[in-house]
């Protein structure tokens, strides 16, 4: 029990997303589409809340970033399983595009684990935008049906975000959290080089 005292309120929101996964899988197994969709909405909501709370209370940490990343990844996996069951026709019709988007994502995960021994937690602006569009599309699909312009936007932004993540992995020899994007990474590297030159 003392181990859990180390976690703050923002961490517990991330924990919720992780612990919600088996519950969501049960709803999929029972064929409860609406209940699954509402619980998935709750999981996506905690993703927005935990980051806001961490920044507001100034309790951001590498551990929290890692938990958030695991929560995001597991939520995505269970959402895709839900779509395979509840929107099987849509998934089959768009299999090629979905595969094109997923392959770079899986590649990025493999590169990160080989280099750092764990998933990245950059939380770039592009990653946040991609997560929002992804959540809106998946939830809209489950509640109302597909919106194709949103689907294509999600695929395009997702591929761009994954490419940025892979680039950042090659830019950082050691695992870091909270990198806003390639522009900010380059700026930080320049600043570090300038300070080393002056010293």
N, C-alpha and C positions, 0 to 999 in steps of 0.2 A: 504493500500500500504506500509506503513512503516514496517509492519510485514515481507514482502518479502525481505526487505533490509538485513535481518539477514542471508539470504541464500547466500552461495558462489557459484562460478562457478561449482565446483564439485557437489554440491547439485542439481543444475539445470539439470545436465546430468541425475541424478537419477529421478528428476521430469519428464524429457522427457519420460522415460520408463513407468512411471505411467500414464502420459497423452496420451501416444500412445496406451494404451490398448483399449479404445473405437474405435479408428480408425482401429486397427487391427481386432476388432470384426465386424466392418462394412465390411471390405474386405472378411472376412469369410462368412458373410451373403450374400454378392454379388457373392460369388464363385470365387473370384479373387485370385487364388492360387499363381501365380507368384508375383503379387504386395504384397500380404501378406508376402511371403517369403522374399522379398527385404526389406520391412519395419521391419520385425522381425530381419533380419540381422543388420539393423541400431540400433535396440534396444539392441541387444547383443553387438554391438560395443561400445555403450555408457557405458555398464557395465565395459568394460575394461578401457575406457578412464577416468571415474570419479575417480576410485581408484588411477590411475597413477597421475592424476592432483592433487588430495588431498595430496598424499605423496610428490610429487615434490614441491608443493607450501607450504607444511607444514600446511595444513588447515584441517587435519583430525579432526573429532569430533564425539561424541556419536550420535548426531542428524544426521550427515551425514551417519554414519554406519547404523542407523535405516532406513533412507530413501532408502539407497542402498538395504537393505534387502527387504523392501516392493516392490521396483522396480523389484528385482529378482523374488520374489514370484509371483507377478502379471504377469510378462513376461512368467514364466513357465506355469501358469494356461492358459493364452491365447494361448501359443504354443501347449499345450495339446488339447485344444478345436479345434485349427486348424488341428492337426493331426487326431482327431476324424472325422472331416469333409472331409479333403482332402486325408487322408490315412486310411480310415475306415477299409479296409480289413487287413492291417498290424496290426492295433490296436486290431482288433478282434482275429487275429491269435496269438497274443502275450499278450492277456489279462491277463493271469495268472502271467507271469513274471512282467508285468507293475504294477499289483496290489500288488505283493510281495514287489516291490520297493516303492510303494506309501504309503502303510500302515504304515511303520516305520516313513516316512516323516510326515504324518498326526499326528501320535502319538507324535512325537517330537514337533510339533506345539502346540498341546494340553497341553503337559507338560510345555512348555515355557510360555504359556498364563496363566496357572494356578499358576505358580510359580512367574513369573515376571510381568504379566499383559500385555505383549507384546512379539513379536517375538524376537528370539535371533539375535545377530549381531556379532558372533564370528569371522567370515571370516577366518577360518582356512586354512592352505595350502591345506588340503584335499578337503575342500569346493570349493576352487578356481579351483583345478584340475577337480573336478566333474562338475563344471559349464562350464568349457572349453569343456570337452568331450561331455557333454549334448548339448551344443550349436552347436558343430560341427556335431554331429549325427543328430539332428533335422533339421538343415539347409540342410545337405546332403540328408536326406530323402525327404525333400520338393522339392529340385532342381533336384536330380538325382535318388532317390530310396534308399531302405534299404541296409546298410552294416552290416551284422549280427555280425561280430567279434567286431565291434565298439558298436553295441547295447548291447551285453553281457558285454563288458567292462564298459559301462555307468551304467548298472544295478548294477554290482558288486561294482564299486567305489561309486555309490550313496548310497548303503546300508551301506558300511563301513563309509562313511561320516556322514550319519544319526546316526549311532551307536555312533560315536565320539561326535556328537552334544548332544545327550542324556546324555552321560557320563559327558560332560562338564557342562550341566545344573545341574546335581547332585553335581558337584564339587564346583560350585559357588552359594552361598546363595543369592547374589545380582547380578543384571543384569550388565554385563560388555561387552565391545566391543573390538574387535581386539585381540583375543586369537589365537595364531598360531596353537595350537593343544594340545593334552593331555600331551605330553612330556614337552612342555613349561609351561603348567599349573602346572604340578607337580614340575618343577624346581622353578617356582615363589613361590609356596607354601612352599617349603623347605627353600628358601631364606628368606621368611617372618618369618618362625618359628625360623630360626637361629638368625635373627636380634632381635626377641622378647626374645630369650633365653639370648643373650648377654646383652640386656638392663635390 
